């Protein structure tokens, strides 16, 4: 498989402005209540694959969502302190994430193919285009 | 989305800026999910805690109040994070308590009836079959859809607020017939007797399904006779463990007169069996230890009068062990009745603390670890057992009777 052939992924539905930023990929479903520290803008759950990593200004990729309605306010609060992610991309999301992203004006994309989360690497420069329903890897991060 | 004349007027600002902004947000959400139109909602229930929204959310409410914004439908508040009445006993930060009080005053100025409860469906508002509502707190959503046959998605704080201000919500997800049809069949063979078992069943089903967009249908060998409290624990736990918004029980819930009706006449995509072993496996996630029992909590959801009455009966005049703290959370309304009926006095005489208007896992439990050293909690709530893990507590899930014995002995029975 060439790098070229895998750089554009289609999503099922999306809303928000187009943005370009560094990617951060989680192998675990997202729980806004328990995974993150809102004061520091980092993943803080002990044992989380991204523990200690900052998500501010990053495009976050998750397989799914865990947890309740608290996520509706979280991004708005993070945005007010410049700690919000640049965009959220899910394989499968729920209404709470969508409502919360819209309130905060953060693009959210849902229904990306599972292969994308295997392909996109932390540090890749990624562009999300909600109107075109697509996610593009613009520049590859160096292989770890 | 198709907008009615009234909706176009709201968008144009005829109901004020707050409603116009709210409608704009709802249009985006509706468009995202492919909603074709709005549906009017009969009632809104909002989660609007200080903990979840921080200063930005607080400012959002201040601005709405300054603009003179008012809710268009009846509108209630979910549990908050602090209880002024017991704050000193539980060492809740006085400044936080005061600020959250101010936040809820702002919500009241928008028209919210600040009942601060997660059991609104038992105590405040029972939507009729087919009624559209906009409810937050996942347990209330699962109960509304499943048990009452009302229709709602998970409406997080800002979405519920928007619905309150516009009196409507975009028609997607569980507002639509198609989304409510079961696709997974769950054969329940386990013996279910205590509310903790119903919670464990919710945990087992939630963990097996693990998807907001999937409704399972539970089928018992004999049609069960669950109480409202049984179903409350089932719903809250299925939502907490599996993000479920709806389930059916054949012969019990209104959209499942038969298995085939719940499945919309189709074959299930898969069938799951839940026997005693699967229920035991949920309890085994939260096993007892040899440590002394430091904390026993009855919460998540807040207790009904019947649950409170049962605790009093199980205590039977005995006292909670000296080194053990027992906490019971309920709503303001239930507390008032429990007081009149003598239940509160009985609980307090036993040494228990009755906390109102909140729920233990959102009461800044990490701060209680700092203040009291608590790291473990015994509970009959499968929802609490799951959620409190996020605050780094180890849970022990036991049946109600065993929880009371643990509280009285200060050790596991």
Interface residues (C-beta under 8 A of the other chain):
Chain A: X13 X14 X15 X31 X33 X34 X38 X45 X46 X64 X65 X66 X67 X68 X69 X70 X71 X72 X73 X74 X76 X77 X79 X80 X81 X92 X94 X95 X96 X98 X99 X100 X102 X103 X108 X110
Chain B: X25 X28 X29 X31 X32 X33 X34 X47 X49 X51 X52 X53 X54 X55 X56 X57 X59 X60 X136 X137 X138 X153 X154 X155 X156 X157 X158 X159 X172 X173 X210 X211 X212 X213 X239 X240 X243 X389 X390 X392
